[in-house]
C-alpha cells in the first residue's frame, strides 16, 4: 500500500474535531501508516527495474496512534493497494 492521505476525526455531542489539526498528531499518525506502507518512490523504483502492476485499488487501513491531547486514538491511512509482479530480490531491497 502507498499512503497518500491521512484522516482522524473524533465526533462527540458538540460536533466533530479534526485530530490532525495538531502537527504532532499528524506526524504520529504518519509514522504508524508508514509501518504498513511503501513510499511511492519505492514503487517507482520497482517499475524501473521491470516490475509490473497487476492491479491497483483504493484502500483504507485503520491504525492506532498516539494523540498528544488524550492518548491513543484511531486514524486512517488512505491510499492505493497494489499487486505487483517482479523479482523477489528487488522487493527484498525495499
Backbone as a printed PyTorch tensor [residue, N CA C, xyz], in Angstrom:
tensor([[[  0.8390,  -1.1800,   0.0000],
         [  0.0000,   0.0000,   0.0000],
         [  0.8820,   1.2410,   0.0000]],

        [[  0.4740,   2.2390,  -0.7620],
         [  1.0940,   3.5580,  -0.7350],
         [  0.0800,   4.5090,  -0.1200]],

        [[  0.4410,   5.0900,   1.0150],
         [ -0.4520,   6.0370,   1.6880],
         [ -0.2530,   7.4160,   1.1030]],

        [[ -1.3710,   8.0610,   0.6960],
         [ -1.2400,   9.4210,   0.1920],
         [ -2.0680,  10.4350,   0.9650]],

        [[ -2.8660,   9.9740,   1.9270],
         [ -3.5520,  10.9190,   2.7990],
         [ -3.8920,  10.2530,   4.1300]],

        [[ -4.1700,  11.1070,   5.1100],
         [ -4.4570,  10.6630,   6.4740],
         [ -5.7800,  11.2510,   6.9260]],

        [[ -6.4230,  10.5550,   7.8530],
         [ -7.6840,  11.0580,   8.3890],
         [ -7.8180,  10.6110,   9.8320]],

        [[ -8.2190,  11.5410,  10.6780],
         [ -8.5150,  11.2010,  12.0660],
         [ -9.4930,  12.2430,  12.6030]],

        [[-10.7110,  11.8310,  12.7590],
         [-11.7740,  12.7250,  13.2080],
         [-12.4720,  12.0810,  14.3940]],

        [[-12.7270,  12.8780,  15.4100],
         [-13.4920,  12.3840,  16.5480],
         [-14.7570,  13.2220,  16.6530]],

        [[-15.8850,  12.5510,  16.7710],
         [-17.1620,  13.2440,  16.8610],
         [-17.7780,  13.0060,  18.2320]],

        [[-18.3220,  14.0450,  18.7660],
         [-18.9650,  13.9660,  20.0700],
         [-20.2760,  14.7180,  20.0720]],

        [[-20.7300,  14.9940,  21.2360],
         [-22.0180,  15.6420,  21.4440],
         [-22.1050,  17.0180,  20.7810]],

        [[-20.9820,  17.7120,  20.6810],
         [-20.9800,  19.0810,  20.1710],
         [-20.4100,  19.2170,  18.7630]],

        [[-20.2440,  18.1170,  18.0710],
         [-19.7280,  18.1700,  16.7130],
         [-18.4780,  17.3270,  16.5380]],

        [[-17.7930,  17.5480,  15.4420],
         [-16.6130,  16.7580,  15.1120],
         [-15.3560,  17.6190,  15.1750]],

        [[-14.2570,  16.9610,  15.4860],
         [-12.9660,  17.6250,  15.6120],
         [-11.9430,  16.8730,  14.7790]],

        [[-11.1880,  17.5990,  13.9570],
         [-10.1130,  17.0030,  13.1750],
         [ -8.8850,  16.8820,  14.0760]],

        [[ -8.5240,  15.6740,  14.4570],
         [ -7.3840,  15.4500,  15.3410],
         [ -6.0660,  15.8340,  14.6960]],

        [[ -6.0310,  15.9520,  13.3790],
         [ -4.7840,  16.2350,  12.6760],
         [ -4.5000,  17.7320,  12.5570]],

        [[ -5.3280,  18.5650,  13.2110],
         [ -5.0460,  19.9950,  13.2480],
         [ -3.7580,  20.2800,  14.0160]],

        [[ -3.3870,  19.3540,  14.8940],
         [ -2.1320,  19.4950,  15.6310],
         [ -1.0360,  18.7720,  14.8560]],

        [[  0.0450,  19.4590,  14.4860],
         [  1.1150,  18.8430,  13.6900],
         [  1.6990,  17.5780,  14.3380]],

        [[  1.7550,  17.5380,  15.6690],
         [  2.3020,  16.3580,  16.3470],
         [  1.4420,  15.1310,  16.0800]],

        [[  0.1300,  15.3180,  16.0540],
         [ -0.7750,  14.1930,  15.7940],
         [ -0.6200,  13.6980,  14.3640]],

        [[ -0.5070,  14.6250,  13.4260],
         [ -0.3190,  14.2300,  12.0280],
         [  0.9800,  13.4330,  11.8730]],

        [[  2.0430,  13.8930,  12.5280],
         [  3.3290,  13.2000,  12.4700],
         [  3.2190,  11.8000,  13.0730]],

        [[  2.5160,  11.6730,  14.2100],
         [  2.3700,  10.3680,  14.8610],
         [  1.5460,   9.4010,  14.0110]],

        [[  0.4740,   9.9000,  13.3890],
         [ -0.3350,   9.0410,  12.5260],
         [  0.4600,   8.6450,  11.2810]],

        [[  1.1960,   9.5880,  10.7150],
         [  2.0030,   9.2750,   9.5360],
         [  3.0320,   8.1880,   9.8570]],

        [[  3.6180,   8.2600,  11.0240],
         [  4.5990,   7.2460,  11.4370],
         [  3.9570,   5.8580,  11.4720]],

        [[  2.7570,   5.7550,  12.0350],
         [  2.0710,   4.4610,  12.0960],
         [  1.6800,   3.9810,  10.7030]],

        [[  1.2550,   4.8840,   9.8340],
         [  0.8880,   4.5000,   8.4710],
         [  2.0920,   3.9620,   7.7100]],

        [[  3.2480,   4.5340,   7.9490],
         [  4.4460,   4.0880,   7.2260],
         [  4.9220,   2.7150,   7.7000]],

        [[  4.4210,   2.2560,   8.8250],
         [  4.7210,   0.8880,   9.2680],
         [  4.0560,  -0.1460,   8.3590]],

        [[  2.9770,   0.2590,   7.6770],
         [  2.2280,  -0.6660,   6.8210],
         [  2.2280,  -0.2230,   5.3530]],

        [[  3.0350,   0.7810,   5.0280],
         [  3.0370,   1.3510,   3.6780],
         [  4.4260,   1.3300,   3.0550]],

        [[  4.4290,   1.5200,   1.7430],
         [  5.6530,   1.7800,   0.9930],
         [  5.5950,   3.2300,   0.5210]],

        [[  6.7490,   3.7930,   0.2430],
         [  6.7970,   5.1110,  -0.3790],
         [  6.5040,   4.9490,  -1.8680]],

        [[  5.9170,   5.9870,  -2.4680],
         [  5.6660,   5.9570,  -3.9100],
         [  6.9800,   5.7680,  -4.6650]],

        [[  8.0550,   6.3330,  -4.1450],
         [  9.3580,   6.1930,  -4.8040],
         [  9.8190,   4.7340,  -4.8280]],

        [[  9.4280,   3.9380,  -3.8150],
         [  9.7540,   2.5050,  -3.8220],
         [  9.0510,   1.7960,  -4.9810]],

        [[  7.7880,   2.1210,  -5.1680],
         [  7.0180,   1.5150,  -6.2570],
         [  7.6200,   1.9370,  -7.6020]],

        [[  7.9460,   3.2240,  -7.7170],
         [  8.5530,   3.7240,  -8.9550],
         [  9.8660,   2.9950,  -9.2630]],

        [[ 10.6600,   2.7530,  -8.2330],
         [ 11.9480,   2.0550,  -8.4030],
         [ 11.7280,   0.6260,  -8.8980]],

        [[ 10.7100,  -0.0560,  -8.3350],
         [ 10.3870,  -1.4120,  -8.7940],
         [  9.9900,  -1.4080, -10.2710]],

        [[  9.1920,  -0.4240, -10.6510],
         [  8.7460,  -0.3400, -12.0420],
         [  9.9150,  -0.0770, -12.9870]],

        [[ 10.8600,   0.7390, -12.5500],
         [ 12.0440,   0.9950, -13.3690],
         [ 12.8900,  -0.2640, -13.5610]],

        [[ 12.8110,  -1.1820, -12.5970],
         [ 13.5730,  -2.4280, -12.6870],
         [ 12.7910,  -3.5180, -13.4220]],

        [[ 11.6240,  -3.1640, -13.9750],
         [ 10.8790,  -4.1060, -14.8000],
         [  9.6580,  -4.7290, -14.1500]],

        [[  9.3620,  -4.3770, -12.8970],
         [  8.1600,  -4.9160, -12.2590],
         [  6.9180,  -4.3820, -12.9770]],

        [[  5.8230,  -5.1210, -12.8470],
         [  4.5710,  -4.7220, -13.4880],
         [  3.4580,  -4.6660, -12.4510]],

        [[  2.6340,  -3.6330, -12.5510],
         [  1.4640,  -3.5330, -11.6830],
         [  0.3740,  -4.4040, -12.2790]],

        [[ -0.0610,  -5.3990, -11.5000],
         [ -1.1200,  -6.3060, -11.9260],
         [ -2.4840,  -5.6920, -11.6350]],

        [[ -2.6010,  -5.0670, -10.4620],
         [ -3.8450,  -4.3740, -10.1210],
         [ -3.5570,  -3.2880,  -9.1020]],

        [[ -4.4270,  -2.3010,  -9.0790],
         [ -4.3420,  -1.2040,  -8.1150],
         [ -5.7610,  -0.8800,  -7.6680]],

        [[ -5.9420,  -0.7560,  -6.3730],
         [ -7.2750,  -0.4360,  -5.8680],
         [ -7.1810,   0.4940,  -4.6670]],

        [[ -8.1700,   1.3670,  -4.5270],
         [ -8.1900,   2.2640,  -3.3710],
         [ -8.2410,   1.4480,  -2.0790]],

        [[ -7.5840,   1.9620,  -1.0620],
         [ -7.5090,   1.2230,   0.1910],
         [ -7.5090,   2.1810,   1.3750]],

        [[ -8.1260,   1.7530,   2.4550],
         [ -8.1070,   2.4830,   3.7190],
         [ -7.7890,   1.4880,   4.8240]],

        [[ -6.7620,   1.7850,   5.5950],
         [ -6.3650,   0.9430,   6.7180],
         [ -6.5250,   1.7560,   7.9950]],

        [[ -7.0850,   1.1420,   9.0190],
         [ -7.2790,   1.7930,  10.3110],
         [ -6.1260,   1.4000,  11.2260]],

        [[ -5.5250,   2.4040,  11.8580],
         [ -4.4090,   2.1780,  12.7800],
         [ -4.6240,   2.9880,  14.0590]],

        [[ -3.9650,   2.5560,  15.1120],
         [ -3.9560,   3.3190,  16.3610],
         [ -2.6860,   4.1570,  16.3910]],

        [[ -2.7830,   5.3550,  16.9420],
         [ -1.6180,   6.2360,  17.0770],
         [ -1.7400,   7.0530,  18.3550]],

        [[ -0.6520,   7.6930,  18.7400],
         [ -0.6390,   8.4960,  19.9540],
         [ -1.1340,   9.9020,  19.6570]],

        [[ -2.3070,  10.2440,  20.1940],
         [ -2.8530,  11.5850,  20.0860],
         [ -2.3080,  12.3840,  21.2660]],

        [[ -1.6260,  13.4820,  21.0000],
         [ -0.9660,  14.2380,  22.0600],
         [ -1.9520,  14.8880,  23.0320]],

        [[ -3.2300,  14.9570,  22.6680],
         [ -4.2280,  15.5720,  23.5520],
         [ -4.8320,  14.5950,  24.5500]],

        [[ -5.0550,  13.3440,  24.1360],
         [ -5.7340,  12.4150,  25.0390],
         [ -5.2680,  10.9740,  24.9710]],

        [[ -4.1350,  10.7010,  24.4010],
         [ -3.6020,   9.3290,  24.3900],
         [ -3.8730,   8.6230,  23.0830]],

        [[ -4.1750,   7.3460,  23.1680],
         [ -4.3690,   6.5320,  21.9680],
         [ -5.6140,   6.9660,  21.2090]],

        [[ -5.4600,   7.0920,  19.9040],
         [ -6.5660,   7.4770,  19.0280],
         [ -6.5400,   6.5600,  17.8120]],

        [[ -7.5640,   6.6330,  16.9980],
         [ -7.6700,   5.8260,  15.7890],
         [ -7.6490,   6.7580,  14.5850]],

        [[ -6.8570,   6.3880,  13.5910],
         [ -6.7830,   7.1660,  12.3670],
         [ -6.8340,   6.2560,  11.1560]],

        [[ -6.9130,   6.8690,  10.0010],
         [ -6.9810,   6.1150,   8.7490],
         [ -5.8170,   6.4790,   7.8360]],

        [[ -5.2370,   5.4460,   7.2420],
         [ -4.2120,   5.5940,   6.2060],
         [ -4.9440,   5.3390,   4.8890]],

        [[ -5.0000,   6.3350,   4.0440],
         [ -5.7760,   6.2500,   2.8050],
         [ -4.8150,   6.2800,   1.6210]],

        [[ -4.9950,   5.3510,   0.7100],
         [ -4.0880,   5.3110,  -0.4330],
         [ -4.4870,   4.2630,  -1.4480]],

        [[ -3.4710,   3.6410,  -2.0360],
         [ -3.6790,   2.6540,  -3.0820],
         [ -2.9230,   1.3760,  -2.7360]],

        [[ -3.6230,   0.2740,  -2.8670],
         [ -3.0030,  -1.0340,  -2.6520],
         [ -2.7010,  -1.6440,  -4.0090]],

        [[ -1.4750,  -2.1210,  -4.1560],
         [ -1.0170,  -2.6630,  -5.4320],
         [ -0.7150,  -4.1540,  -5.3180]],

        [[ -0.9750,  -4.8580,  -6.4030],
         [ -0.4170,  -6.1940,  -6.5940],
         [  0.6040,  -6.0240,  -7.7060]],

        [[  1.8470,  -6.3630,  -7.3780],
         [  2.9640,  -6.1190,  -8.2880],
         [  3.6880,  -7.4280,  -8.5790]],

        [[  4.0120,  -7.6210,  -9.8410],
         [  4.7960,  -8.7800, -10.2660],
         [  6.2160,  -8.3030, -10.5610]],

        [[  7.1770,  -8.9630,  -9.9330],
         [  8.5680,  -8.5880, -10.1590],
         [  9.4960,  -9.6000,  -9.5200]],

        [[ 10.7780,  -9.2900,  -9.5300],
         [ 11.7870, -10.1810,  -8.9530],
         [ 11.8430, -10.0090,  -7.4400]],

        [[ 11.8900, -11.1390,  -6.7260],
         [ 11.9160, -11.1220,  -5.2660],
         [ 13.0860, -10.2930,  -4.7360]],

        [[ 14.2230, -10.3900,  -5.3710],
         [ 15.4040,  -9.6520,  -4.8870],
         [ 15.1810,  -8.1350,  -4.9160]],

        [[ 14.3720,  -7.6470,  -5.8380],
         [ 14.0620,  -6.2120,  -5.8810],
         [ 13.1580,  -5.8220,  -4.7240]],

        [[ 12.2140,  -6.7040,  -4.3840],
         [ 11.3260,  -6.4300,  -3.2530],
         [ 12.0950,  -6.4880,  -1.9360]],

        [[ 13.0520,  -7.3950,  -1.8480],
         [ 13.8420,  -7.5490,  -0.6210],
         [ 14.6480,  -6.2940,  -0.2960]],

        [[ 14.9600,  -5.5050,  -1.2910],
         [ 15.7630,  -4.2970,  -1.0930],
         [ 14.9580,  -3.1210,  -0.5510]],

        [[ 13.6360,  -3.2460,  -0.5140],
         [ 12.8010,  -2.1270,  -0.0390],
         [ 12.8640,  -1.9720,   1.4610]]])
